[in-house]
Amino acid sequence: MKKRLIERENSDISYYQKLLNELYSDLNRGRTVEDIYGYLARTTGYLGKAIILGSPDHSKFVQPISWLLSLSTKLKVDLQDAFCRKYPGICPNCLEAPCVCAKTNKMPSRPIPAYKMSEELYFRFEAFRSTIKVVNLDQAVRNITEIYSVNELVWLYSGPWRHVVKIYEGASEIHEAISSYQKNEKPLNSVAAELADVLAWIVGAWGIIFPKTSLDDAFINYYLDGCPVCKSFPCKCDLHSSRPAGLVNYKQLATVREKIDELSKLLPDYQDDMAELSRSLDHVIQSQSDPTAKVVVSQTKDTIEKIKQTISSTDAENVSNESENEGQTITSVRYDVFLSYSTKDKVEAKKIETFLTKKNLRVFLSEKDIKPASNWKKDIQNALTNSKLLCVLATPNSLGSEWVITEWGAAWAMRIRILPILLRCSLKDLPERLKDYQSIDFHEMAKILDVLKE
């Protein structure tokens, strides 16, 4: 297994699918489609939870991808082929890269009969297949990141919840498609398309969280010794073996109980605290109560952390106060106005900023407020969060700017007031969501003051 994974010059997603089939052939032969789907649902759920908590490790991504591959094999679907057909370098809805669905409401960006959309995707698929020789997991990450670059900005401004919901939604749609296929209501390629969607959302999340880390390397490391549970190739586990990720492992709690006793002997000053933990651990090991066990785990962590802090308290005063000497940062500054604009309109944006500054208003202007070598994405996020009003300089340039669309979209999601300022365009040119807001003309800057007073 190790040799076959390391020597991987031409290892693509189809190769991984074949390899997993060899690894788990005997086990998966005894599993139904519903069994394998259950493992996919479980692992996507744990991945989503880890993303929301900000603590996903590599294995949390590898596991649902592995079950996607196994489910594809069970259904006789080539997941790589399905992925490339669904995402051949362009968005399957607007037929563009990067995606402009936010502007077109998931419609093609140019007039095209509906029946020709399939032809367009097929031609792009053929071109994609002839251009990209090896479609491995890293290539899948690049593909989705380039098509849906806006997803990172939405994640940055509004958090990962939308992305996680899309993974869950996709997993649900797989089950629906399988049910329809089994009733002969939908063809197999409909199921393949849903499998491709979930893969796309998972690799998209990887590209945002681990932009400089190879997903192929993570996959290979996970299976380097064969099955990660029994360390064999082919797998020698029984049918229901797995790595529990959400339920309490009472064998591990018993080990913790032993370590607490050892620690109590080493730290006699804390014997009372340790004795209390030992009694709680004994109780949950005997009762096998998951809710109580989770409380005990939390209390154990808190107690150990408190002891560590007490022991090292002499070092606590060495915390650097360097940031206080640098004055206010974007994180702490409150802005009256966040000015969103296209860089092609920076001259006009500067005029608005100058006008408002003269009125003693604090204005965030990225060109002025973002310093060299700073974390500019984080700075913009903080500035937007700390602003009373988002002014969108609406021009033909900004209305087509993915970045500007993301900024006002994030403001809308955070319920920050939005004021479109029209320049070389009219109200009818605005996206539907912006039309709901009061707008002013570029030459009526004084009205910004009235809006701020409301």
C-alpha positions in Angstrom: 0.0 0.0 0.0 2.8 2.4 1.0 4.7 1.8 -2.2 1.6 2.2 -4.4 0.7 5.5 -2.7 4.2 7.0 -2.7 4.8 6.2 -6.4 1.9 8.4 -7.5 3.0 10.4 -10.5 -0.2 9.5 -12.3 -2.3 8.9 -9.2 -5.7 10.6 -9.7 -9.1 10.5 -8.0 -10.0 7.4 -10.0 -6.8 5.7 -8.8 -7.7 6.5 -5.2 -11.2 5.1 -5.8 -9.8 1.9 -7.2 -7.3 1.6 -4.3 -9.9 2.0 -1.6 -12.0 -0.6 -3.3 -9.1 -3.0 -3.1 -8.5 -2.0 0.6 -12.1 -2.4 1.7 -13.5 -4.8 -1.0 -14.5 -7.6 1.4 -16.1 -5.2 3.9 -18.0 -3.0 1.5 -19.3 -6.1 -0.3 -21.2 -6.9 2.8 -22.5 -3.3 3.2 -25.6 -1.9 1.4 -25.7 1.4 -0.3 -27.6 2.7 2.7 -24.9 1.5 5.1 -22.2 3.3 3.1 -24.3 6.4 2.8 -24.7 6.3 6.6 -20.9 6.5 7.1 -20.8 9.4 4.6 -23.5 11.2 6.5 -21.7 10.6 9.8 -18.3 11.8 8.6 -19.7 14.9 6.8 -21.5 15.8 10.0 -18.3 15.5 12.0 -16.4 17.5 9.4 -19.0 20.3 9.6 -18.8 20.4 13.4 -15.0 20.6 13.3 -15.2 23.4 10.8 -17.7 25.4 12.9 -15.6 24.9 16.0 -12.4 26.0 14.1 -10.6 22.7 14.7 -10.7 20.5 11.6 -7.7 18.2 11.2 -6.7 16.6 7.9 -8.5 13.3 8.7 -11.8 15.0 9.0 -11.6 15.8 5.3 -10.1 12.5 4.2 -12.8 10.4 5.8 -15.9 11.8 4.0 -14.0 11.9 0.7 -13.2 8.2 1.3 -16.8 7.4 1.9 -17.8 9.4 -1.2 -15.4 7.2 -3.2 -16.7 4.0 -1.7 -20.3 5.0 -2.3 -19.4 5.9 -5.9 -17.9 2.4 -6.3 -20.9 0.7 -4.8 -23.1 2.6 -7.3 -20.7 2.0 -10.2 -20.0 5.7 -10.6 -16.5 7.1 -11.5 -16.4 10.1 -9.1 -13.5 11.7 -11.0 -15.5 11.6 -14.3 -18.6 12.9 -12.6 -16.7 15.8 -10.9 -15.0 16.8 -14.2 -18.3 16.7 -16.1 -20.0 18.9 -13.5 -17.2 21.3 -13.0 -15.1 21.5 -16.2 -13.3 24.7 -15.2 -16.6 26.7 -15.1 -19.7 27.0 -13.0 -22.4 24.7 -14.3 -25.1 27.4 -13.7 -23.6 30.7 -15.1 -21.1 28.9 -17.3 -18.3 31.3 -16.2 -15.1 31.2 -14.2 -15.0 32.8 -11.8 -18.7 32.3 -11.0 -21.0 35.2 -11.4 -24.2 33.6 -10.1 -24.6 36.3 -7.5 -25.3 38.7 -10.4 -27.2 36.4 -12.8 -29.3 34.5 -10.2 -27.7 31.2 -11.3 -28.5 31.8 -14.9 -26.0 31.8 -17.8 -24.2 35.2 -18.1 -24.9 35.4 -21.8 -28.1 34.5 -23.8 -28.1 30.8 -24.5 -30.9 28.3 -25.0 -31.3 26.0 -22.1 -30.7 22.9 -24.2 -27.3 24.3 -25.3 -26.1 24.6 -21.8 -25.4 20.8 -21.7 -23.5 21.1 -25.0 -21.4 23.9 -23.6 -20.6 21.9 -20.5 -19.7 18.8 -22.6 -17.4 20.8 -24.8 -15.7 22.3 -21.8 -15.4 18.9 -20.2 -13.6 17.6 -23.3 -11.3 20.5 -23.3 -10.7 20.1 -19.6 -10.0 16.4 -19.9 -7.5 17.0 -22.7 -5.7 19.8 -20.9 -5.5 18.5 -17.4 -3.7 15.2 -17.6 -3.9 14.2 -13.9 -7.1 15.2 -12.0 -6.0 14.4 -8.4 -7.4 16.0 -5.2 -5.1 19.0 -5.4 -6.3 19.7 -8.9 -9.9 19.4 -7.7 -9.1 22.0 -5.0 -7.6 24.4 -7.5 -10.5 23.9 -9.9 -13.2 24.7 -7.3 -11.1 27.6 -5.8 -10.7 29.2 -9.2 -14.4 28.8 -10.1 -15.8 29.9 -6.7 -13.2 32.3 -5.4 -16.0 34.3 -3.9 -16.6 31.5 -1.4 -13.5 32.4 0.6 -14.6 36.0 0.9 -18.1 35.0 2.1 -16.4 32.7 4.6 -14.1 35.5 5.7 -16.9 38.0 6.3 -19.8 35.8 7.4 -18.1 32.7 8.8 -18.1 29.1 7.5 -21.7 28.3 8.3 -23.0 28.7 4.7 -20.3 26.4 3.4 -21.1 23.8 6.1 -24.8 24.0 5.3 -24.0 23.4 1.6 -22.0 20.2 2.5 -25.0 19.0 4.6 -27.5 19.9 1.9 -25.4 18.1 -0.7 -25.3 15.0 1.4 -29.0 15.1 1.8 -29.5 15.5 -2.0 -27.3 12.4 -2.6 -29.7 10.3 -0.5 -32.7 11.8 -2.4 -31.1 11.1 -5.7 -30.3 7.5 -4.7 -33.9 6.9 -3.7 -35.1 8.3 -7.0 -32.6 6.2 -8.9 -33.7 3.1 -7.1 -37.3 3.8 -8.0 -36.3 4.3 -11.7 -37.3 8.0 -11.5 -33.9 9.4 -12.1 -30.9 8.2 -14.1 -27.6 7.2 -12.5 -25.9 10.4 -13.8 -28.2 12.4 -11.5 -26.7 10.6 -8.5 -23.2 11.1 -10.0 -23.8 14.9 -10.2 -24.9 15.0 -6.5 -21.8 13.0 -5.5 -19.7 15.5 -7.4 -21.4 18.5 -5.7 -20.4 17.2 -2.2 -16.9 16.5 -3.3 -16.7 20.1 -4.7 -17.9 21.7 -1.4 -15.5 19.5 0.7 -12.4 20.3 -1.4 -13.6 23.9 -1.5 -13.5 24.1 2.3 -10.0 22.5 2.3 -8.8 25.2 -0.1 -10.0 27.9 2.3 -8.7 26.3 5.5 -5.5 24.7 4.2 -4.6 26.8 1.1 -0.9 25.8 1.2 -1.3 22.1 2.2 -1.7 19.2 -0.3 -4.9 17.3 0.1 -3.3 14.4 -1.9 -0.5 14.3 0.8 -3.1 14.2 3.5 -5.0 11.4 1.8 -1.8 9.4 1.3 -0.6 9.9 4.8 -3.9 8.7 6.1 -3.7 5.4 4.2 0.0 4.9 4.2 -0.1 1.8 6.4 -3.3 0.5 4.8 -6.5 0.7 6.9 -5.9 3.3 9.5 -7.7 1.2 12.2 -6.1 -2.3 11.7 -3.0 -1.2 9.7 -3.6 -3.9 7.2 -4.0 -4.2 3.4 -6.6 -5.4 2.7 -8.5 -4.3 5.8 -9.1 -7.0 8.4 -11.6 -5.1 10.5 -15.0 -6.5 11.2 -18.1 -5.1 9.4 -18.9 -2.4 12.0 -15.4 -1.3 13.0 -14.8 2.4 12.8 -13.2 5.3 14.6 -15.8 6.9 16.9 -15.6 10.6 16.6 -18.7 11.9 18.4 -19.4 9.4 21.2 -17.4 9.0 24.4 -14.6 6.3 24.3 -14.8 4.8 27.8 -11.6 2.8 27.4 -9.8 6.1 27.0 -11.6 7.5 30.1 -10.3 4.5 32.1 -6.7 5.4 30.9 -7.3 9.0 32.0 -8.5 7.8 35.4 -5.1 5.9 35.8 -3.2 9.0 34.8 -5.1 11.1 37.3 -3.9 8.8 40.1 -0.3 9.1 38.9 -0.6 12.9 38.8 -2.1 13.0 42.3 1.1 11.3 43.6 3.3 13.8 41.8 1.4 16.8 42.9 0.3 16.3 46.6 -0.8 19.9 46.9 -3.7 19.1 44.5 -4.8 15.8 45.9 -8.3 17.0 46.8 -8.9 18.2 43.2 -7.6 15.0 41.8 -9.7 12.9 44.2 -12.8 14.7 43.1 -12.0 14.0 39.4 -11.3 10.4 40.2 -14.8 9.9 41.8 -16.5 11.5 38.8 -14.5 9.4 36.4 -15.4 6.2 38.3 -19.0 7.2 38.2 -19.2 7.7 34.4 -17.1 4.6 33.6 -19.6 2.6 35.5 -22.8 4.4 34.3 -21.7 4.8 30.7 -23.6 8.1 30.5 -22.4 10.2 27.6 -23.8 13.6 28.8 -22.2 13.1 32.3 -19.0 11.8 30.7 -18.7 15.0 28.5 -19.1 17.1 31.7 -16.3 15.1 33.4 -14.0 15.5 30.4 -14.6 19.3 30.4 -14.0 19.5 34.2 -10.8 17.4 33.9 -9.5 19.7 31.2 -10.4 22.8 33.3 -8.7 21.4 36.4 -5.5 20.4 34.7 -5.4 23.8 33.0 -5.9 25.5 36.3 -3.1 23.6 37.9 -0.8 24.3 34.9 -1.5 28.0 35.2 -0.9 28.0 39.0 2.4 26.3 38.5 3.6 28.7 35.8 2.0 31.8 37.3 5.4 33.5 37.7 5.7 33.7 33.9 2.3 35.2 33.5 3.5 38.8 33.7 5.8 38.5 30.8 3.0 39.0 28.3 4.0 41.6 25.7 2.2 44.9 25.7 3.7 45.9 22.4 0.4 46.2 20.6 -0.7 48.9 23.1 2.2 51.1 22.1 1.3 51.0 18.5 -1.9 53.0 19.0 -5.3 52.0 17.7 -5.6 49.2 15.2 -8.3 48.5 12.7 -9.7 45.9 15.1 -10.5 48.6 17.7 -11.3 51.6 15.5 -14.9 52.5 15.0 -15.8 53.9 11.5 -18.8 56.0 10.5 -18.5 54.9 6.9 -17.0 51.9 5.2 -16.5 52.9 1.5 -16.8 50.0 -0.9 -15.6 50.8 -4.5 -13.8 49.4 -7.5 -10.1 50.3 -7.7 -10.9 51.7 -11.2 -13.0 54.4 -9.4 -10.5 55.3 -6.7 -10.3 58.9 -7.7 -14.0 59.3 -7.2 -13.9 57.3 -3.9 -11.2 59.6 -2.6 -13.4 62.6 -3.3 -16.2 61.0 -1.1 -13.6 60.2 1.6 -12.3 63.8 1.6 -15.8 65.3 1.8 -16.8 63.1 4.7 -13.5 63.6 6.6 -13.9 67.3 6.4 -17.3 66.7 8.2 -15.3 65.1 11.0 -16.4 61.6 10.0 -14.2 58.6 10.2 -14.1 56.8 6.9 -12.5 53.4 6.0 -10.9 53.6 2.6 -8.8 50.4 1.9 -6.2 52.4 -0.1 -5.5 54.6 2.9 -6.2 52.3 5.9 -4.7 49.0 5.0 -0.9 49.0 5.7 1.7 47.2 3.7 2.3 43.6 4.8 -0.8 43.6 6.9 -3.5 40.8 6.9 -5.6 42.8 4.5 -8.6 40.4 4.4 -8.8 40.4 8.2 -8.4 44.2 8.3 -11.3 44.7 5.9 -13.4 42.2 7.9 -12.8 44.1 11.1 -13.4 47.5 9.5 -16.7 46.3 8.1 -17.8 44.9 11.4 -16.9 48.2 13.2 -18.7 50.5 10.7 -22.1 52.2 11.0 -22.8 52.5 7.3 -21.5 50.8 4.1 -21.5 53.2 1.2 -21.3 51.4 -2.2 -19.9 53.6 -5.0 -22.1 52.0 -7.6 -20.5 52.3 -11.1 -20.3 50.1 -14.1 -16.9 49.0 -12.7 -18.1 48.2 -9.2 -21.3 46.5 -10.2 -19.2 43.9 -12.0 -16.6 43.6 -9.2 -16.7 40.3 -7.3 -14.9 42.0 -4.4 -17.5 44.8 -4.1 -20.4 42.3 -4.4 -18.9 40.3 -1.5 -18.4 43.5 0.6 -22.0 44.6 0.3 -23.2 41.0 0.6 -21.4 40.6 3.8 -22.8 43.9 5.1 -26.3 42.7 4.2 -25.7 39.5 6.1 -24.5 41.4 9.1 -27.4 43.8 8.9 -25.2 46.8 8.5 -26.9 49.8 6.8 -26.1 50.1 3.1 -26.3 53.2 0.9 -25.6 52.9 -2.8 -24.0 56.1 -4.3 -24.9 56.2 -8.1 -22.3 57.3 -10.6 -22.6 56.7 -14.3 -25.5 54.3 -13.6 -29.1 54.4 -12.4 -31.3 52.6 -9.9 -32.4 50.1 -12.5 -28.8 48.9 -13.0 -28.4 47.9 -9.3 -28.7 44.2 -8.3 -32.2 43.4 -7.0 -31.1 43.3 -3.4 -29.5 46.8 -3.5 -32.6 48.2 -5.2 -34.4 47.8 -1.8 -32.1 50.5 -0.3 -32.4 54.2 -0.5 -29.7 55.5 -2.9 -28.2 58.9 -3.7 -26.4 60.5 -6.6 -22.7 60.9 -6.5 -23.2 64.7 -6.7 -25.4 64.6 -3.6 -22.7 63.6 -1.0 -24.3 65.8 1.6 -27.2 63.3 1.8 -24.8 60.8 3.4 -24.8 63.0 6.5 -28.6 62.8 6.6 -28.6 59.1 6.4 -26.1 58.8 9.2 -28.3 61.0 11.4 -31.4 58.8 10.9 
